[in-house]
Amino acid sequence: MPRDRNWIGCIDFGTALSKAALVKRKVTSQLREREIIPLPLRDGLSGNPVLLPSVIYLTDDAVLFGDEAAREAVRGEYRGRLAFSSPKQYLSTQDTDSLDEALEAEVDPTGSYTPRQLLVLFLAHLLSKAQTAAERAPAPWPVPLRLARPAWDRARARDGEKTLKGLLLCAFAVVDRLGDRLAAPKGLPHDLAHRVLAEIIELGLFAKLEQFDHVFESAPGTESASILEANAVAAGLIRRTGRRVIVVADIGAGTSDFGAFMTGLAGNNVVGEIPQSSQILRQAGDHLDMLLTRRILDEVGIDPHDQAGKGAARRLRSRQRANKEALFTDGSVTVDLNDGTCTVTREEFLADKRVQEFTQNLRSKFHATLKVAIACARHFSPRNVQTPIEIVLTGGGNRLPMVTELSANPPLSWRYVEANRELTELLVNAPGMRAVERQLAVAVGGAVQYIPQQTAPVHI
């Protein structure tokens, strides 16, 4: 189908939560609230409607997605079943060949799916929900799409974008065939899923990517449809208030991405990336989840590899993200395991040696980005006046104490000013948006007309 080119969409395929947004194709400073549309991909029964859990669960009969998959995974833990969770990690940490390998029996009791097939089905579910949300808005659909991605190395970025584009094309084809059945209660029956996947394989879409360029929106001046997550955040921060440097720390579930950008002089609605400022730490919220689970198991003396401890460890892992959120929200978390309980306080957890190591790794990567940003700010500062630096924290981990400390207590001295999130702040008047404004920064920023790659890099 032809795409409505008056709008641009961005898919933020997250490790834990996925988001999508539509933005009118206009100069950023002229955008209005009704022209920035985060799509409610969730049914709204639990959680914020714009945050879709990136979870797939295979029952004996069907493929479940999102909240329904997460709920069934909790019930299935007693049978040794696991959800296909954090699917984005396959693109960030695995070889491309692993996408076509068999899944573990605990994840796929049918023994008939590969990671690639489940990724296609999940993205098809996401696109189906996006289409329904756009129709209700009302907003156009389909539109040209950009794809947000972590700061992969050059080789992985090239292969990762090709893989993502191929997965999205296959997902669109699945939506064409299944429509609303992708979001039906009790999931997608296995026989129907396999029949459609077989049809998609026959189409050979991965070998025909160049025929579908209209599906994707390249950044001005590039041929890439993918956007660094940190760059997408920076793209949403442009405003006509003069030169400044923006340092972005985007803390997700699977990765922590850092980058620095500089805006133009007053009246110039541009932003450029600062070379050598991009940093990535392949540890983020999921790493803290794992450390909390490990600490609790150690406290109660359970060996997760021993047959007697496997069940308890599996149940704990299925709830580890919720446990971490409770820990930082309430100040402590108590869990029941076997014949006893274990309580961990926030202070105890933050003092843990492994958590301290993660905090130091996070601060070290941020320090490297900030050092480049300050060098740029110093180089472009007028006489006796320091060009200001704004630190912007985004992603689902933006409220973690070791993350907020980056902004509250920067590791280097300079003139810092309060960050202004102009675009996403247009959303806060809508119900439920204020709480997730920073989590939407990638999806919204990635869909604006002009993104940082538009200008030449800022050389010092």
Residue pairs with C-beta under 8 A, 6 or more apart in sequence:
1 142
2 214
3 142
3 143
3 144
3 214
3 215
4 140
4 141
4 142
4 143
5 25
5 143
5 144
6 24
6 25
6 140
7 22
7 23
7 24
7 25
7 139
7 140
7 143
8 22
8 23
8 25
8 143
8 144
8 145
8 146
8 217
8 447
8 448
8 449
9 20
9 21
9 22
9 23
9 130
9 142
9 143
9 144
9 145
9 146
9 217
9 447
10 20
10 21
10 23
10 145
10 146
10 147
10 148
10 227
10 232
10 442
10 443
10 444
10 445
10 446
10 447
11 18
11 19
11 20
11 123
11 126
11 145
11 146
11 147
11 148
11 168
11 443
12 18
12 19
12 20
12 21
12 148
12 229
12 232
12 442
12 443
12 446
13 54
13 88
13 123
13 126
13 147
13 148
13 164
14 54
14 88
14 252
14 253
14 396
15 54
15 86
15 88
15 89
15 92
15 252
15 253
15 254
15 255
15 284
15 285
15 286
16 53
16 54
16 86
16 252
16 253
16 254
16 285
16 286
16 321
16 396
17 51
17 52
17 53
17 54
17 253
17 396
17 439
18 41
18 51
18 52
18 53
18 54
18 126
19 38
19 39
19 41
19 50
19 51
19 52
19 439
19 440
19 442
19 443
20 38
20 39
20 41
20 126
20 130
20 133
20 443
21 36
21 37
21 38
21 39
21 440
21 443
21 444
21 446
21 447
22 36
22 37
22 39
22 134
22 137
22 139
22 140
22 143
22 447
23 31
23 35
23 36
23 37
23 423
23 444
23 447
23 448
23 449
24 31
24 35
24 36
25 449
26 35
26 449
27 269
27 449
27 450
28 235
28 236
28 238
28 239
28 269
28 422
28 423
28 448
28 449
28 450
29 238
29 239
29 240
29 269
31 423
31 426
31 448
32 426
33 426
33 427
33 429
33 430
36 423
36 426
36 427
36 444
37 134
37 137
37 139
38 50
38 427
38 433
38 440
38 443
38 444
39 50
39 129
39 130
39 133
39 134
39 137
40 49
40 50
40 133
41 49
41 50
41 51
41 52
41 66
41 126
41 129
41 130
41 133
42 48
42 49
42 50
42 51
42 52
42 53
42 66
42 67
42 129
43 49
43 67
45 67
46 67
47 53
47 67
48 432
48 435
48 436
49 432
50 432
50 433
50 436
50 440
51 436
51 439
52 66
52 126
52 129
53 66
53 67
53 69
53 70
54 85
54 86
54 87
54 88
54 122
55 65
55 66
55 69
55 70
55 73
55 83
55 84
55 85
56 63
56 64
56 65
56 69
56 83
56 84
56 85
56 87
56 118
56 121
56 122
57 63
57 64
57 68
57 69
57 70
57 72
57 73
57 76
57 81
57 83
57 84
58 64
58 84
58 107
58 108
58 109
58 110
58 113
59 72
59 76
59 187
60 109
60 110
61 187
61 189
61 190
62 186
62 187
62 188
62 189
62 190
62 193
63 118
63 121
63 187
63 188
63 190
63 193
64 72
64 186
64 187
65 121
65 122
65 125
65 182
65 183
65 187
65 188
66 125
68 185
68 186
68 187
69 83
69 187
70 83
73 81
73 82
73 83
73 85
73 318
74 318
74 319
76 82
76 83
77 314
77 315
77 318
78 311
78 315
80 106
80 310
80 311
80 314
81 106
81 107
81 109
82 104
82 106
82 107
82 314
82 318
83 107
83 318
84 103
84 107
84 108
84 115
84 118
86 253
86 254
86 286
87 115
87 118
87 119
87 122
88 254
89 254
90 98
90 99
90 115
90 119
91 149
91 160
91 163
91 164
92 150
92 152
92 156
92 160
92 254
92 255
92 282
93 254
93 282
94 115
96 159
96 163
98 115
99 114
99 115
99 116
99 119
99 163
100 114
100 115
100 116
101 114
101 115
102 108
102 111
102 114
103 113
103 114
103 115
103 118
105 111
110 190
112 190
112 194
116 167
117 197
119 167
120 167
120 170
120 171
120 174
120 197
120 200
121 171
121 174
121 182
121 188
121 193
121 197
123 167
123 168
123 170
123 171
124 170
124 171
124 172
124 174
124 175
124 178
124 182
125 182
125 183
126 171
127 168
127 171
127 172
127 175
128 175
128 178
128 179
128 180
128 182
128 183
129 183
130 141
131 141
131 142
131 175
132 180
132 183
134 140
134 141
135 141
142 172
142 215
144 214
144 215
144 216
144 217
145 168
145 215
145 216
145 217
145 225
146 216
146 217
146 219
146 225
146 226
146 227
146 232
146 446
146 447
147 161
147 164
147 165
147 168
147 216
147 225
147 226
147 227
148 226
148 227
148 228
148 229
148 232
148 442
148 443
148 446
149 157
149 160
149 161
149 164
149 226
149 227
149 228
149 229
150 228
150 229
150 252
150 254
150 255
150 257
150 280
151 228
151 229
151 230
151 255
151 257
151 258
151 259
151 278
151 279
151 280
152 160
152 280
157 226
160 226
161 224
161 225
161 226
162 209
164 226
165 209
165 212
165 215
165 216
165 225
166 205
166 206
166 209
168 215
168 216
169 205
169 206
169 209
169 212
169 215
170 200
170 205
170 206
172 215
173 199
173 200
173 203
173 205
174 182
174 196
174 197
174 200
175 182
177 196
177 199
178 188
178 192
178 196
181 188
181 192
182 188
205 212
216 225
217 225
218 224
218 225
219 225
219 227
219 451
219 453
219 454
220 449
220 450
220 451
220 453
220 454
221 453
221 454
222 453
224 453
227 235
227 446
227 451
227 453
228 257
228 259
228 278
229 250
229 252
229 257
229 395
229 442
229 446
230 248
230 250
230 257
230 258
230 259
230 278
231 259
231 261
231 273
231 445
231 451
231 452
231 453
232 441
232 442
232 443
232 445
232 446
232 451
233 248
233 250
233 392
233 394
233 441
233 442
233 445
234 246
234 248
234 259
234 261
234 271
234 273
234 392
234 445
234 452
235 271
235 445
235 446
235 448
235 450
235 451
235 452
236 421
236 422
236 423
236 424
236 441
236 444
236 445
236 448
237 246
237 261
237 263
237 271
237 390
237 392
237 419
237 420
237 421
237 422
237 423
237 445
238 263
238 269
238 270
238 271
238 422
238 448
238 450
239 263
239 420
239 422
240 266
240 267
240 268
240 269
241 266
242 263
242 265
242 266
243 262
243 263
243 264
243 265
243 266
243 380
243 387
244 262
244 263
244 377
244 387
244 388
244 389
244 390
244 417
245 260
245 261
245 262
245 263
245 274
245 373
245 374
245 376
245 377
245 387
245 388
245 389
245 390
246 260
246 261
246 262
246 263
246 271
246 389
246 390
246 392
246 419
247 258
247 259
247 260
247 277
247 366
247 369
247 370
247 373
247 389
247 390
247 391
247 392
248 257
248 258
248 259
248 260
248 261
248 392
248 394
249 256
249 257
249 258
249 366
249 369
249 391
249 392
249 393
249 394
249 398
249 403
249 406
249 407
250 256
250 257
250 258
250 394
250 395
250 441
250 442
251 284
251 285
251 362
251 393
251 394
251 395
251 396
251 397
251 398
251 400
251 403
252 284
252 285
252 395
252 396
252 397
253 284
253 285
253 286
253 321
253 396
253 397
254 282
254 284
254 285
254 286
255 280
255 281
255 282
255 283
255 284
256 280
256 281
256 283
256 284
256 362
256 365
256 395
256 397
257 278
257 279
257 280
258 277
258 278
258 279
258 280
258 281
258 365
258 366
258 368
258 369
259 273
259 274
259 277
259 278
259 279
259 369
260 273
260 274
260 277
260 369
260 370
260 372
260 373
260 376
261 271
261 272
261 273
261 274
261 277
261 452
261 458
262 271
262 272
262 274
262 376
262 377
262 380
262 458
263 270
263 271
264 270
264 271
264 272
264 455
269 450
270 450
270 454
270 455
271 452
271 454
271 455
272 452
272 455
272 456
272 457
272 458
273 452
273 453
273 457
273 458
274 372
274 373
274 376
274 457
274 458
274 460
275 457
275 458
275 459
276 372
277 369
277 372
277 373
277 376
278 369
279 365
279 366
279 368
279 369
280 365
281 361
281 362
281 365
283 358
283 361
283 362
284 395
284 397
285 321
285 324
285 396
285 397
285 400
286 321
287 358
288 324
288 355
288 358
288 397
288 400
289 320
289 321
289 323
289 324
290 320
291 349
291 352
291 354
291 355
291 358
292 320
292 323
292 324
292 327
292 333
292 344
292 349
293 313
293 316
293 317
293 320
293 323
294 354
295 344
295 349
295 352
296 316
296 323
296 335
296 337
296 342
296 344
297 303
297 304
297 309
297 312
297 313
297 316
299 342
299 344
300 337
300 338
300 340
300 342
302 309
302 312
302 313
302 337
302 338
303 309
304 310
304 313
312 337
312 338
315 337
316 323
316 335
316 337
319 335
323 333
323 335
324 333
326 333
327 333
327 344
327 345
327 346
327 349
328 346
328 399
328 400
328 401
331 345
331 346
332 343
332 344
332 345
332 346
333 343
333 344
334 341
334 342
334 343
335 341
335 342
346 401
349 355
350 356
350 359
350 401
350 402
355 402
358 402
359 402
362 402
362 403
362 406
363 402
363 405
363 406
363 411
366 406
366 411
367 411
367 412
370 389
370 410
370 411
370 412
371 412
372 460
373 389
374 389
374 412
374 414
375 460
376 458
376 460
377 386
377 387
377 388
377 389
377 414
378 386
378 387
379 460
380 387
380 458
381 387
386 414
386 415
387 415
388 415
388 416
388 417
389 414
389 415
389 416
389 417
390 416
390 417
390 418
390 419
390 420
391 406
391 407
391 410
391 416
391 419
392 419
392 421
392 441
393 403
393 404
393 406
393 407
393 438
394 438
394 439
394 441
394 442
395 438
395 439
395 441
395 442
396 439
397 403
398 404
398 438
398 439
410 416
421 437
421 438
421 441
423 444
423 445
423 448
424 437
424 438
424 440
424 441
424 444
424 445
425 437
427 433
427 437
427 440
427 444
428 434
428 437
433 440
445 451
